[in-house]
Amino acid sequence: MVDFKFKDSYGIDDLVEIVKLLRSLGGCPWDIEQTHSSIRMDFIEEVYEAIEAIDNNDPELLREELGDVLLQVVFHTQIEREKGTFNFNDVCDEVCKKMIVRHPHVFGEVKVSDTGEVLNNWEAIKQETKGQTTYTETLKSVAVSLPALLRAQKVGKRAAKSGMDFKDAETAIKNIHSELAELSEAAASYNKERIADEMGDVLFSCVNAARLLGLNSEECLTAATDKFIRRFAAVEAEISKTDNTMNDFTTEKLDEIWNEIKHKI
């Protein structure tokens, strides 16, 4: 058993020490075995759970979930601390310096008139500090691990800064129709690779249209999925009144009930 003193209240230094003890000799066997890769998905899940707390406007749950996210940060940092690469103070030092450099209108003499100028300055400073000299480099720097829709929207937004973008939302919507026609042609060929390629183009076109309409494609799809679940539940509830299950109905009959529900929900 490790030597540890219990307290009424704990701070960040305590969390760092707790994680250190968990991974030390005599600590927790599971924690000791973990690597960056083995807990990678845990990190992602904790962030999504924090987002759900925000969406549900639940401050108590948010406090808990932010703690779980912070634990992930400290845990990954401890792994590197053991290797001698960096520690938690180094992490804090770097992000503090980044915030100061990227907010010259707060910590320097730069004057801004609105949030648009703030964001433009942020991106310009970010490119400079990261040594990005071409638009292509800014596109490649968008994390591949992001959800596909979110990544596509960020890439499209950055590409637009180069001038390569649709004239307006209407033009982007017309492009969706063009891509759908190409998808139909590909589907008729039964060539799976070609179909997948064209399907990707359709999805990317939809993301660009959403961006130019001032919408977040990730949020749009989430809302559409939630709406589908509500309507699906209503269809199943309607069918349950007949003492049947959905599998007892033909696709045509299910579509008929769906269209009736669709006008109500």
GIJO-V953591 format. One record per pair of residues at least 24 apart in sequence whose ideal C-beta (glycine too) atoms are under 7 Angstrom apart, sorted by the first residue. I is the first residue (numbers start at 1). GAP is how many residues later the second one is. D is the distance in whole Angstrom. If there is no record, write none. Layout:
i=I gap=GAP d=D
i=I gap=GAP d=D
This chain:
i=1 gap=25 d=7
i=2 gap=24 d=5
i=2 gap=25 d=6
i=15 gap=55 d=7
i=15 gap=56 d=7
i=15 gap=59 d=6
i=16 gap=58 d=6
i=16 gap=72 d=5
i=19 gap=55 d=5
i=19 gap=56 d=5
i=19 gap=59 d=5
i=20 gap=58 d=6
i=23 gap=55 d=6
i=35 gap=44 d=7
i=36 gap=40 d=6
i=36 gap=43 d=6
i=39 gap=36 d=7
i=42 gap=30 d=6
i=43 gap=29 d=5
i=46 gap=26 d=6
i=101 gap=24 d=6
i=101 gap=28 d=7
i=102 gap=24 d=7
i=135 gap=24 d=7
i=135 gap=26 d=7
i=135 gap=27 d=4
i=147 gap=71 d=6
i=149 gap=58 d=6
i=149 gap=68 d=5
i=149 gap=69 d=5
i=149 gap=72 d=6
i=150 gap=68 d=5
i=152 gap=52 d=5
i=152 gap=55 d=4
i=153 gap=54 d=5
i=153 gap=58 d=5
i=153 gap=63 d=7
i=153 gap=64 d=5
i=156 gap=51 d=6
i=156 gap=52 d=5
i=156 gap=55 d=5
i=157 gap=54 d=6
i=166 gap=42 d=6
i=166 gap=46 d=6
i=168 gap=44 d=6
i=169 gap=40 d=6
i=169 gap=43 d=4
i=169 gap=44 d=5
i=172 gap=33 d=7
i=172 gap=36 d=5
i=172 gap=37 d=4
i=172 gap=40 d=5
i=173 gap=36 d=5
i=175 gap=30 d=5
i=176 gap=26 d=7
i=176 gap=29 d=5
i=176 gap=30 d=6
i=176 gap=33 d=6
i=179 gap=26 d=5
i=230 gap=35 d=6
i=231 gap=27 d=7
i=231 gap=30 d=5
i=231 gap=31 d=6
i=231 gap=34 d=5
i=234 gap=27 d=5
i=234 gap=31 d=6
i=235 gap=26 d=5
